[in-house]
């Protein structure tokens, strides 16, 4: 279980049509397991880029990201994929549920090609119960509200008990009240399971409830406040 993630001089640039765009500039950040951190900033500020790098979905152009001292992104693709499965749970703004699968089957998708030391079906039902949707396990995504679909996506993210939950604008497609419920669910998971949560949002009201707020603008980390009262 990864206890600490350190970003050292992390930069991400994209080249195209003879121009270079720097999405993230010289980021130096440390995250401890069990923290609940909000990352806030306008569109194009580098929030999602930072999250995708920390979650091993992409590699930095410069600098390094260290997981308990190990630079996973320098390893082979299958090692990175195994690490991501073991340690990271992703939640996105778009729910990314498969429309022809039931809620239960969608939750099971990360385990389809994996050998695990527990009963997959039992575990899937456990996490659906955890997010309050066991009674909807046989429903298709089209039969669920937006908030219910996001809860299915959260159940899918936590099925293998990751050390870290990375949530990229998870309330962006939801109304304010439903968004607050999703935030509260992630906070509950953070407290009960002890997983680190990185919560990307453009909503200051939600960010203000976090224990730590990282503010970004134009690819720069412009502030990092710790000890904010939820």
Residue frames relative to the residue before (quaternion, step in Angstrom):
aa qw qx qy qz dx dy dz
X 1.0000 0.0000 0.0000 0.0000 0.00 0.00 0.00
X 0.3601 -0.7610 0.5040 0.1928 3.55 -0.57 1.19
X 0.2565 -0.8082 0.5208 0.0988 3.56 -0.67 1.17
X 0.8194 0.1155 -0.0103 0.5614 3.59 1.08 -0.68
X 0.1031 -0.7585 0.6409 0.0568 3.54 -1.10 0.82
X 0.0618 -0.8017 0.5945 -0.0024 3.58 -0.79 1.05
X 0.1686 -0.7508 0.6334 0.0816 3.55 -0.94 1.02
X 0.0479 -0.8108 0.5834 -0.0077 3.58 -0.69 1.10
X 0.8410 -0.1551 0.0592 0.5150 3.55 -0.59 1.24
X 0.2267 0.8115 -0.5052 0.1870 3.56 0.98 0.87
X 0.0165 0.7824 -0.6199 0.0577 3.54 -0.87 1.06
X 0.0611 -0.7780 0.6237 0.0446 3.56 -1.13 0.68
X 0.0104 -0.7977 0.6016 -0.0412 3.54 -0.73 1.15
X 0.1863 -0.7525 0.6219 0.1106 3.53 -1.24 0.56
X 0.1762 -0.7873 0.5852 0.0817 3.56 -0.92 0.95
X 0.2513 0.7602 -0.5753 0.1675 3.54 -1.08 0.77
X 0.8413 0.0849 -0.1001 0.5244 3.55 -1.05 0.87
X 0.7053 -0.4934 0.2622 0.4362 3.55 1.00 0.84
X 0.6709 0.4529 -0.3069 0.5006 3.58 1.25 0.10
X 0.2604 -0.7463 0.5937 0.1510 3.54 -1.24 0.51
X 0.1136 -0.7853 0.6073 0.0397 3.55 -0.82 1.03
X 0.1935 -0.7793 0.5876 0.0996 3.56 -0.76 1.04
X 0.2171 -0.8171 0.5272 0.0847 3.55 -0.40 1.28
X 0.7846 0.1024 -0.0436 0.6099 3.57 1.20 -0.57
X 0.1370 -0.8277 0.5438 0.0216 3.55 -0.77 1.09
X 0.8666 -0.1816 0.1253 0.4476 3.56 -0.85 1.09
X 0.1607 0.8117 -0.5395 0.1560 3.59 0.74 1.07
X 0.0153 -0.7761 0.6299 -0.0268 3.55 -0.89 1.04
X 0.2113 0.7879 -0.5326 0.2258 3.56 -0.20 1.33
X 0.1411 -0.7626 0.6237 0.0979 3.54 -1.21 0.59
X 0.1019 -0.7886 0.6059 0.0249 3.56 -0.93 0.98
X 0.2069 -0.7813 0.5815 0.0927 3.56 -0.94 0.95
X 0.5513 -0.6125 0.4510 0.3427 3.57 -1.00 0.82
X 0.7442 0.3643 -0.2893 0.4793 3.54 -0.92 0.93
X 0.5572 0.5923 -0.3910 0.4311 3.58 1.27 -0.25
X 0.1888 -0.7162 0.6507 0.1675 3.54 -1.30 0.45
X 0.0041 0.8348 -0.5443 0.0825 3.54 -0.28 1.32
X 0.2104 -0.7430 0.6224 0.1275 3.56 -0.95 0.93
X 0.1394 -0.7529 0.6386 0.0767 3.54 -1.06 0.86
X 0.0146 -0.8412 0.5355 -0.0737 3.55 -0.42 1.25
X 0.3285 0.7193 -0.5729 0.2154 3.53 -1.23 0.57
X 0.6179 -0.5593 0.3938 0.3878 3.59 -1.21 0.35
X 0.6850 -0.4336 0.3647 0.4580 3.59 -1.31 0.12
X 0.7949 0.2833 -0.2212 0.4888 3.55 -0.98 0.87
X 0.5031 0.6813 -0.4133 0.3346 3.59 1.25 0.11
X 0.5930 -0.5941 0.3612 0.4061 3.61 1.24 -0.26
X 0.3799 0.7579 -0.4651 0.2547 3.59 1.28 0.04
X 0.7254 0.4355 -0.2470 0.4723 3.57 0.73 -1.08
X 0.5950 0.5581 -0.3541 0.4572 3.57 1.13 -0.67
X 0.6474 0.5141 -0.3097 0.4698 3.57 0.92 -0.92
X 0.6755 0.5015 -0.2994 0.4500 3.58 0.88 -0.93
X 0.6717 0.4949 -0.3117 0.4547 3.60 0.91 -0.85
X 0.6278 0.5175 -0.3333 0.4764 3.60 1.12 -0.60
X 0.6620 0.4947 -0.3042 0.4738 3.59 0.90 -0.92
X 0.7165 0.4496 -0.2472 0.4726 3.58 1.06 -0.78
X 0.4716 -0.7139 0.3947 0.3350 3.60 1.35 0.20
X 0.4017 0.6990 -0.4954 0.3235 3.61 1.13 0.53
X 0.7748 0.1211 -0.0600 0.6176 3.57 1.26 -0.41
X 0.3715 -0.7206 0.5411 0.2232 3.56 -1.28 0.33
X 0.4974 -0.6601 0.4617 0.3220 3.62 -0.99 0.73
X 0.5182 -0.6123 0.4982 0.3292 3.55 -1.24 0.53
X 0.7775 0.0134 0.0051 0.6287 3.55 1.12 -0.76
X 0.7307 0.4158 -0.3117 0.4427 3.54 -1.28 0.39
X 0.3183 -0.7533 0.5492 0.1722 3.53 -1.34 0.00
X 0.2272 -0.7326 0.6244 0.1474 3.52 -1.30 0.53
X 0.1267 -0.8285 0.5455 0.0009 3.55 -0.64 1.19
X 0.1723 -0.7714 0.6106 0.0491 3.53 -0.88 1.09
X 0.7849 -0.1863 0.0484 0.5890 3.57 -0.19 1.34
X 0.7617 -0.4106 0.1835 0.4665 3.55 0.95 0.97
X 0.6638 0.4931 -0.3044 0.4728 3.60 1.25 -0.21
X 0.3141 -0.7480 0.5585 0.1732 3.55 -0.93 0.95
X 0.2231 -0.8408 0.4827 0.1019 3.57 0.27 1.34
X 0.6638 0.5558 -0.3118 0.3914 3.59 0.95 -0.85
X 0.6127 0.5209 -0.3618 0.4715 3.60 1.24 -0.08
X 0.5594 0.6213 -0.3768 0.3989 3.60 1.28 -0.15
X 0.6747 -0.4684 0.3735 0.4311 3.56 -1.35 0.00
X 0.6869 -0.5199 0.3265 0.3890 3.55 -1.24 0.58
X 0.6815 0.4866 -0.3146 0.4470 3.61 0.88 -0.84
X 0.6139 0.5294 -0.3432 0.4744 3.60 1.14 -0.60
X 0.6404 0.5101 -0.3188 0.4775 3.59 1.01 -0.82
X 0.6560 0.5153 -0.3081 0.4573 3.59 0.95 -0.89
X 0.6467 0.5090 -0.3150 0.4728 3.59 1.00 -0.82
X 0.6381 0.5265 -0.3173 0.4637 3.56 0.99 -0.86
X 0.6538 0.5196 -0.3085 0.4554 3.56 0.92 -0.94
X 0.6549 0.5088 -0.3066 0.4671 3.59 0.96 -0.85
X 0.7061 0.4847 -0.2641 0.4435 3.57 0.90 -0.95
X 0.8380 0.3128 -0.0877 0.4384 3.56 0.85 -1.01
X 0.7894 0.3432 -0.1353 0.4906 3.59 1.07 -0.75
X 0.0873 -0.7547 0.6473 0.0624 3.54 -1.08 0.84
X 0.2005 -0.8055 0.5520 0.0790 3.58 -0.81 1.05
X 0.0205 -0.7488 0.6623 0.0136 3.54 -1.16 0.78
X 0.1405 -0.8289 0.5408 0.0250 3.56 -0.70 1.13
X 0.6491 -0.4927 0.4034 0.4161 3.54 -1.33 0.22
X 0.6875 0.3396 -0.2257 0.6009 3.56 1.05 -0.84
X 0.4841 -0.7289 0.3977 0.2761 3.58 -0.66 1.06
X 0.1950 -0.8278 0.5027 0.1552 3.61 1.21 -0.55
X 0.3222 0.7159 -0.5451 0.2943 3.57 0.92 0.91
X 0.4420 -0.6728 0.5208 0.2842 3.58 -1.08 0.71
X 0.4451 -0.7661 0.3938 0.2450 3.60 -0.45 1.20
X 0.7069 0.4603 -0.2690 0.4648 3.60 1.13 -0.57
X 0.6377 0.5040 -0.3265 0.4825 3.59 1.30 0.00
X 0.5117 -0.6254 0.4923 0.3236 3.56 -1.16 0.61
X 0.6972 -0.4320 0.3486 0.4535 3.58 -1.30 0.15
X 0.6576 0.5135 -0.3088 0.4567 3.58 0.92 -0.91
X 0.6784 0.4875 -0.2926 0.4653 3.59 0.89 -0.91
X 0.6264 0.5309 -0.3397 0.4586 3.60 1.04 -0.73
X 0.6435 0.5177 -0.3188 0.4650 3.57 1.00 -0.81
X 0.6812 0.5120 -0.2748 0.4454 3.57 1.07 -0.75
X 0.4843 0.7290 -0.4180 0.2435 3.62 1.16 -0.51
X 0.6522 0.5092 -0.3647 0.4271 3.70 0.86 -0.65
X 0.7061 0.4771 -0.2524 0.4583 3.58 1.19 -0.52
X 0.4049 0.7630 -0.4513 0.2240 3.60 1.25 -0.27
X 0.8083 0.2473 -0.1175 0.5212 3.60 0.85 -0.93
X 0.6017 0.5848 -0.3342 0.4293 3.56 1.28 0.30
X 0.3173 -0.6875 0.6139 0.2232 3.52 -1.23 0.62
X 0.0071 0.8075 -0.5874 0.0528 3.57 -0.72 1.07
X 0.5034 -0.6950 0.4327 0.2762 3.61 -1.10 0.65
X 0.6783 0.4252 -0.2991 0.5192 3.59 1.12 0.59
X 0.6024 -0.5481 0.4350 0.3841 3.55 -1.30 0.27
X 0.4204 -0.7534 0.4487 0.2330 3.59 -0.44 1.24
X 0.6817 0.4999 -0.2914 0.4477 3.57 0.87 -0.99
X 0.6436 0.5204 -0.3138 0.4653 3.56 0.98 -0.87
X 0.6647 0.5027 -0.3027 0.4625 3.57 0.93 -0.91
X 0.6417 0.5273 -0.3299 0.4487 3.62 0.95 -0.83
X 0.6568 0.4942 -0.3082 0.4790 3.58 1.00 -0.78
X 0.6075 0.5632 -0.3435 0.4424 3.59 1.08 -0.73
X 0.7195 0.4367 -0.2714 0.4668 3.59 0.81 -0.96
X 0.5977 0.5342 -0.3698 0.4697 3.60 1.10 -0.54
X 0.6356 0.5053 -0.3249 0.4849 3.57 1.05 -0.72
X 0.6200 0.5670 -0.3265 0.4330 3.56 1.06 -0.81
X 0.7458 0.3550 -0.2078 0.5241 3.60 1.04 -0.75
X 0.5640 -0.6675 0.3480 0.3394 3.57 1.30 0.31
X 0.6261 0.5641 -0.3265 0.4280 3.58 1.16 0.54
X 0.2596 0.7858 -0.5294 0.1868 3.61 1.11 0.45
X 0.6606 0.5210 -0.3084 0.4440 3.58 1.05 -0.73
X 0.6910 0.4395 -0.2704 0.5063 3.59 1.31 -0.20
X 0.3334 0.8046 -0.4605 0.1713 3.60 1.25 0.14
X 0.7277 0.4067 -0.2440 0.4955 3.61 1.11 -0.53
X 0.5028 0.6542 -0.4194 0.3785 3.59 1.29 0.17
X 0.4191 -0.6617 0.5594 0.2713 3.54 -1.19 0.64
X 0.6662 -0.5061 0.3498 0.4215 3.63 -1.16 0.45
X 0.6467 0.5406 -0.3246 0.4292 3.61 1.00 -0.78
X 0.6731 0.4775 -0.2858 0.4870 3.58 1.26 -0.35
X 0.6497 0.5026 -0.2949 0.4883 3.57 1.34 0.05
X 0.5031 -0.6148 0.5083 0.3326 3.57 -1.21 0.52
X 0.6940 -0.4633 0.3403 0.4335 3.57 -1.28 0.18
X 0.6642 0.5048 -0.3006 0.4623 3.56 0.96 -0.88
X 0.6470 0.5073 -0.3146 0.4744 3.57 1.04 -0.76
X 0.6341 0.5205 -0.3335 0.4645 3.59 1.00 -0.76
X 0.6557 0.4978 -0.3216 0.4678 3.59 0.98 -0.78
X 0.6307 0.5186 -0.3382 0.4679 3.60 1.06 -0.65
X 0.6019 0.5241 -0.3548 0.4869 3.60 1.10 -0.63
X 0.6476 0.5176 -0.3121 0.4640 3.59 0.99 -0.85
X 0.6362 0.5085 -0.3265 0.4796 3.60 1.05 -0.71
X 0.6292 0.5264 -0.3322 0.4655 3.59 0.99 -0.83
X 0.6349 0.5230 -0.3187 0.4709 3.57 1.01 -0.81
X 0.6710 0.5191 -0.2971 0.4383 3.58 0.97 -0.86
X 0.7628 0.3829 -0.2044 0.4793 3.61 1.03 -0.72
X 0.3937 0.7626 -0.4653 0.2168 3.61 1.22 -0.05
X 0.7546 0.3472 -0.2123 0.5148 3.63 1.03 -0.67
X 0.4673 -0.7149 0.4129 0.3164 3.59 1.26 0.47
X 0.0296 0.8378 -0.5439 0.0382 3.61 0.57 1.11
X 0.5518 -0.5968 0.4709 0.3429 3.53 -1.28 0.43
X 0.8010 0.1844 -0.0455 0.5678 3.55 1.15 -0.74
X 0.1687 -0.7471 0.6352 0.0989 3.54 -1.08 0.83
X 0.1030 -0.7890 0.6051 0.0267 3.58 -0.71 1.11
X 0.0529 -0.8263 0.5592 -0.0410 3.56 -0.42 1.27
X 0.1235 -0.8186 0.5605 0.0202 3.57 -0.45 1.25
X 0.8040 -0.2382 0.0936 0.5367 3.59 -0.20 1.34
X 0.1132 0.8543 -0.5038 0.0586 3.64 0.86 0.85
X 0.7122 0.4089 -0.2584 0.5087 3.60 1.23 -0.30
X 0.3955 0.7798 -0.4294 0.2261 3.58 1.31 -0.04
X 0.7443 0.3720 -0.2145 0.5115 3.60 1.10 -0.64
X 0.6319 0.5472 -0.3142 0.4500 3.57 1.27 0.17
X 0.5461 -0.5843 0.4696 0.3740 3.56 -1.21 0.42
X 0.7239 -0.4809 0.2747 0.4114 3.59 -1.22 0.48
X 0.6884 0.4931 -0.2936 0.4435 3.57 0.81 -0.97
X 0.6668 0.4822 -0.2940 0.4862 3.59 0.96 -0.89
X 0.6235 0.5496 -0.3300 0.4475 3.57 1.05 -0.78
X 0.6478 0.5098 -0.3156 0.4700 3.57 1.01 -0.78
X 0.6279 0.5291 -0.3368 0.4608 3.59 1.07 -0.71
X 0.6419 0.5089 -0.3183 0.4771 3.58 1.02 -0.81
X 0.6234 0.5278 -0.3332 0.4709 3.58 1.00 -0.81
X 0.6721 0.5021 -0.2993 0.4546 3.58 0.85 -0.96
X 0.6232 0.5327 -0.3386 0.4617 3.60 1.06 -0.71
X 0.6585 0.4935 -0.3097 0.4763 3.59 0.95 -0.84
X 0.6272 0.5279 -0.3309 0.4674 3.59 1.05 -0.75
X 0.6398 0.5274 -0.3094 0.4657 3.55 1.03 -0.85
X 0.6513 0.5052 -0.3071 0.4758 3.59 0.97 -0.86
X 0.6176 0.5518 -0.3248 0.4568 3.55 1.05 -0.83
X 0.7194 0.4459 -0.2474 0.4716 3.58 0.89 -0.93
X 0.7235 0.4521 -0.2536 0.4559 3.59 0.92 -0.87
X 0.7717 0.3519 -0.1770 0.4993 3.58 0.94 -0.92
X 0.4038 -0.7413 0.4569 0.2805 3.60 1.21 -0.36
X 0.4299 0.7016 -0.4694 0.3203 3.58 1.23 0.32
X 0.4777 -0.6294 0.5225 0.3204 3.54 -1.18 0.57
X 0.1319 -0.7898 0.5954 0.0657 3.59 -1.00 0.81
X 0.0749 -0.7406 0.6668 0.0367 3.54 -0.97 1.00
X 0.0812 -0.8379 0.5370 -0.0550 3.52 -0.35 1.36
X 0.1533 -0.7990 0.5782 0.0610 3.58 -0.30 1.27
X 0.1489 0.7913 -0.5772 0.1357 3.56 -0.81 1.00
X 0.2988 -0.7072 0.5951 0.2376 3.55 -1.29 0.30
X 0.5564 0.6193 -0.3645 0.4171 3.57 1.36 0.08
X 0.3444 -0.7732 0.4925 0.2025 3.64 -0.31 1.20
X 0.6172 0.5679 -0.3488 0.4183 3.60 1.05 -0.73
X 0.6724 0.4583 -0.2920 0.5026 3.59 1.03 -0.76
X 0.6428 0.5360 -0.3277 0.4383 3.59 0.93 -0.87
X 0.6437 0.5551 -0.3209 0.4178 3.58 1.00 -0.82
X 0.6378 0.5361 -0.3254 0.4471 3.60 1.23 -0.38
X 0.5699 0.6164 -0.3714 0.3967 3.59 1.27 -0.25
X 0.5528 -0.6141 0.4510 0.3375 3.57 -1.25 0.40
X 0.7768 0.1168 -0.0667 0.6153 3.56 1.25 -0.41
X 0.0997 -0.7951 0.5971 0.0359 3.57 -0.95 0.88
X 0.1125 -0.7560 0.6433 0.0449 3.54 -0.86 1.08
X 0.1516 -0.7952 0.5840 0.0595 3.57 -0.70 1.11
X 0.0913 -0.8079 0.5821 0.0116 3.55 -0.96 0.95
X 0.0439 0.7745 -0.6303 0.0292 3.54 -1.24 0.57
X 0.8594 -0.0168 -0.0184 0.5107 3.58 -0.89 0.99
X 0.7452 -0.4245 0.2173 0.4662 3.58 0.99 0.87
X 0.6542 0.5009 -0.3053 0.4774 3.58 1.27 -0.12
X 0.3735 -0.6377 0.6140 0.2773 3.54 -1.25 0.55
X 0.1379 -0.8419 0.5191 0.0521 3.58 -0.38 1.21
X 0.7948 -0.0270 -0.0253 0.6058 3.61 1.24 -0.27
X 0.0883 -0.7652 0.6374 0.0214 3.53 -1.24 0.62
X 0.0107 -0.8324 0.5508 -0.0593 3.54 -0.08 1.35
X 0.1120 -0.7884 0.6040 0.0328 3.56 -0.77 1.08
X 0.7651 0.3756 -0.2661 0.4502 3.54 -1.14 0.65
X 0.3304 0.7311 -0.5200 0.2931 3.56 1.20 0.48
X 0.4066 -0.7184 0.5086 0.2448 3.57 -0.88 0.91
X 0.4326 -0.7055 0.4890 0.2755 3.64 -0.70 1.05
